[in-house]
Amino acid sequence: MTTPTPGRRRPARTYSAIPGQAPGTPVWRAAKSLILLVCLALVAVPFLAVLSTSLADAGQINATGGFVLWPDHPTLASYRALLGGGLVSRAMLVSVGITVVGTAVSLVASIGLAYGLSRRESFGHRPILLLLVLSLLFVPGVIPSYLLVKQLGLIDSYWALILPTAVNAFNVIVLRSFFTGLPTELIDAARIDGASEWRILTRIVMPLSKAAIAVIGLFYAVSYWNAFFNALVYINQSAKWPLQLVLQTYVVNNAALGQGQTSDPAAALPPTVALQAAILILSILPIIVVFPFLQRHMTKGLMIGAVKG
């Protein structure tokens, strides 16, 4: 039995998914490139098919009998029919309003609650933190939630889509973890200089937490934008439907858009498949537009609380 020479390290073992090939070899790099290309194709081809179908004309859709991979004569007829003042255009405005207002309300409430829970000297922070953790384990049912919203008089109100989900316990705990890791010397120095808690929060804590706040804001925005169940339960008037409920009704349930639900009731509607594909594109377009502006904060923000070696 041989013993390692003192002062010398054993070479680290390398593991490869390809038998007989070490990482860094041409075969290994080619295999990784092939896997990435396959994953890219699995994502890009369906998205391209939906986008192409929304831009295809009626003749090509009828000829293919469904989805089109590449439009021969692109047209915006489906988008004009949806965005000219019908049900979908109203639903999109509703979704944008709910997302903007809801994200603002959620961020204000979550930041204030997380900052209070991050200060050990704050009143009742332990019982409140315990209640917050318990809310992750015990989720209220649909019927109690509906009865509460009804008692508050929020049925058929946009606030029914915001207030029940205004504070997410997981997001608050993530923000609290980030606030707790900030240097206490800065906060103590601000207190010595006579700064109030509000000034400390807005001038010191929030500027140092831009990455975390951006990620949590993105989480809230995506949650509000994609939510449809609350609208299905609490909203009775179709004129107040958000876009995701329209998507669920006319795409998932395959209901047909009527003449009164598009821009020009007298005009002939594009094929149903093209309208459904256009609604799908409209439902994901805002997130695709906003995400690149927040992407630079994602890596730092998502590493909050991670184990660092």
Salt bridges, closest charged atoms under 4 A:
GLU121 OE2 - ARG191 NH2 2.97
ASP188 OD1 - ARG191 NH1 3.66
GLU197 OE2 - ARG191 NE 2.92
